[in-house]
Amino acid sequence: MGASQVTGKRSETGLTRSAADVLEWARTARPQALADLVSALGRLGEPALAPVLASLAGHVDPEVRLVVAQTLGGLPDTSPATIEALVVLSCDAEEEVRSWATFGLCAEGRSRLPRVDDALVVRLGDPCEEVRVEAARGLAGLAPVLDG
């Protein structure tokens, strides 16, 4: 392993640890800032942050859950933590959270992962039309291409 690989790994680990610390601080000291912090961390586009952000999928504040769904959906990450968080969020009580999470499950690279197709099938029966459309769009991407 080259020096740049080791340095990159240390940097990634440091970023993840720092993000977890800042989010924990916000959760206890400044809960009103938590959604903004999640959004800011998501803008970094760093897949290594996905598990830290995914840990907030069950947060009591719907605004935090919404930003987690938006952020995870936009990160190029297919880790089990991200998929599980998006599946959980796709069943959220809030329509907008379900919609963003379902959209995130449809992202490139996720459509054939375990649990994704099952979660999308469940969302076909969602009371919100937007969620149903996202689920159908995602499942259409799963359909085999037929030679005509």
FENKADA-V842749 format. One record per backbone hydrogen bond with DSSP energy under -1.0 kcal/mol. NH is the residue of the N-H (numbers start at 1). CO is the residue of the C=O. Records with the same first field share a line. If there is no record, write none. Layout:
# FENKADA-V842749
NH: CO  CO
This chain:
# FENKADA-V842749
6: 2
7: 3
8: 4
9: 5
10: 6
11: 7
12: 8
13: 9
14: 10
15: 11
16: 12
17: 13
18: 14
19: 15
20: 16
21: 17
22: 18
23: 19
24: 20
25: 21
26: 22
27: 23
28: 24
29: 25
33: 30
34: 31
37: 33
38: 34
39: 35
40: 36
41: 37
42: 38
43: 39
44: 41
45: 42
49: 46
50: 47
53: 49
54: 50
55: 51
56: 53
57: 54
59: 56
65: 61
66: 62
67: 63
68: 64
69: 65
70: 66
71: 67
72: 68
73: 69
74: 70
77: 75
83: 79
84: 80
85: 81
86: 82
87: 83
88: 84
89: 85
90: 86
91: 88
92: 89
98: 94
99: 95
100: 96
101: 97
102: 98
103: 99
104: 100
105: 101
106: 102
107: 104
110: 107
113: 110
116: 113
119: 115
120: 116
121: 117
122: 118
123: 119
125: 122
126: 123
132: 128
133: 129
134: 130
135: 131
136: 132
137: 133
138: 134
139: 135
140: 136
141: 137
142: 139
